[in-house]
Structure formats: structure tokens, C-alpha cells
Amino acid sequence: MNILVTGAAGFIGCHVCMALLKRGDKVTGIDNLNDYYDVTLKESRLSLLKPYEGFTFIRIDIADRVAMEELFRNNSFDMVVNLAAQAGVRYSLINPHSYIESNIQGFLNILEGCRHNDVKHLVYASSSSVYGANETMPFSVHDNVDHPLSLYAASKKANELMAHTYSHLYNLPTTGLRFFTVYGPWGRPDMALFLFTDAILNGRPIKVFNYGKHRRDFTYIDDITEGVLRTLDHIAGPNPSWSGLKPDPGSSRVPWRVYNIGNSRPVELMDYIGALEKELGRTAVKEYLPLQPGDVPDTYADVEQLISDVHYKPETSVEEGIRRFVAWYREYYQC
């Protein structure tokens, strides 16, 4: 297939491109290579992909309407995987406009490109953040998600709503994937595992928010990648039993679906730090802080719908995932 992957220089985007190329698909990867974090890391990820004959990289910002229209017009994409977004809950408190530009305007440009160019399936990144103030555990795609706690979460919920509109109006199959705390090799430097590792190796204290009492459903990158490919191949269809009298938030009478992709085994932050300390052979100096605005105390994915529809469940343990991350980190940074 001929597949467009946005955010190709990003953490998840790079891994998804690699998996698609290895199975023989033709991939066009786009990214704006912004400086939200180290551009050198993004370029290093791209260097893994460029040797593949089936890979083409184009530097484009998804918020650039004209460039996106030209991209879709000049290529016949069978499917689209949208992984480009302004990420991060905490950064959305500092620079909210970037979330509207990328996550809303950019996503609209992708929807329009799919609509006008006969794309067979759009798979896009949502987030566990959409569950917001919901305290029912585990989080299910059949739960209501109308109370986001950050603009980032609100933008991801907006993506799901926008996708549903296009599925309804234009019969465009769309699938949203709610990722749960992704970690692993080639990860983002602004995320906890990266920050903790850097600080511990350099003798600096790590910031432990919520006094280490919250839990996260840490999900290894290879499991996320496999989930993306499986849902991409499983084109979204309507739920024949869906009823407007008792609407199911996780499906629709049109070809629209959302799925959780999480390890479904939440881990306390202190246990996560402990596993990292063991792998590094060092003890962290900890600075205990309250829960940050926009964060939620716990995340826990119900993946029953993912198992039922695409026959997949993430399996990598936190201990194994951290071991692989530390091995990559030491090799990449020569430390």
C-alpha cells in the first residue's frame, strides 16, 4: 500500500514508518521538524528510515493548508496514519495556541485531504488524556469523555468528534487510537523516563509529582506500533447495533471507531522509578512535588474492544521495556 504517515520524525511516527517499510509498504513521511525538543534526535530517527527504497520524506507542517492540499493532490495515498501533533499536557498550559494550530487546524487539513482523495482509512493518534475527570477504572472506550482537564486533552477529544463528522458526512472510515503513556527507545526527551534517566546519570534530582502516588499504564513502543498496524489493516466499519436512544461513545452507526492501546497493567510511579534505578545501577535523588495542573492521578486501559476487533493486546512488561530503553540510551548518548 501507499501510506502517508504524519509526524514521521516523531517517537511513534518513526517506529510506525519502520514497521510499515519492513513489511513492504510504500511510505511517505512528513514532519515539520519543529524545535519543541531536540531536532537532532528527530533527524537521527529519520536517518533510520531514509535507506529504505520505499520511503520518501517531505518537510511539511500539517497546519499549512496549501502544502497539505498539494501533497494529497500529487500522491494517491491508500491510507493515512496521523501521528503529527503538538504533544504534552504540561506544555499546553504554556503555549495553548500551538495546540489549536497543529491539533485542530492541522487535523482538519488531513480530514479534507482524505475526503477529497479517496483515502480508504484514516488512523489517528488520540490520547488517554481524553478520559480527564473520569474516575471509573479501567478506562473504557464505552465511557463518556466529556470532561478533559487540559487543552491537549480537549484537542484530542475534538479530533475524535471531527473524525466522526467526516465519517458521517463523507463515509470516510476513521479510527482513533487512545495511547497510554508510551515509552521506549527513541522516546521523547520531555517524557518521564527520558528525564529521569538523564537526571540520574548526571547526579541531578528527579521531580516526582503527586509525591509518587499516581499510577500510569506505561505502554512499550513496540506494542503501540503493532496496535497501529493492526487497526490500520482493520478498516473501521459501522456498529450495526448502535442506537441513538442509548449511544455507545466507542462506536457509531457510521464507519468510526476509537480504541485504547495500553498495557492494561498500571504501575505506581515509585515502582517505575525503582525499575529504572535497578537497570541503571544507581539510586535517584528525589524531589517530591504535588500533582501538576492538567495531570490525572491514574490511567488504566480497558483493551477488551481492541482484543475483540483486531485480536491484539500489548504484552511487554515495564521491566523489559525499561531494560531496552536504557540499552538504547547508553548506546545513543555513549554513556
Salt bridges, closest charged atoms under 4 A:
ASP25 OD2 - ARG23 NE 2.51
GLU69 OE2 - ARG65 NE 3.16
ASP78 OD1 - LYS120 NZ 3.33
GLU112 OE2 - ARG115 NH1 3.05
GLU112 OE1 - HIS116 NE2 3.27
ASP146 OD1 - LYS157 NZ 2.57
GLU160 OE1 - ARG178 NH2 2.77
ASP190 OD1 - ARG188 NE 2.81
ASP198 OD2 - ARG204 NH2 2.47
ASP222 OD2 - ARG324 NH1 3.76
GLU226 OE2 - ARG230 NE 2.81
ASP233 OD2 - ARG23 NH1 2.80
ASP248 OD1 - HIS142 ND1 2.67
GLU277 OE2 - LYS286 NZ 2.88
ASP295 OD2 - ARG90 NH2 2.99
ASP298 OD1 - ARG215 NE 3.55
ASP309 OD2 - ARG257 NH1 3.40
GLU320 OE2 - ARG323 NH2 2.62
GLU320 OE2 - ARG324 NE 2.79
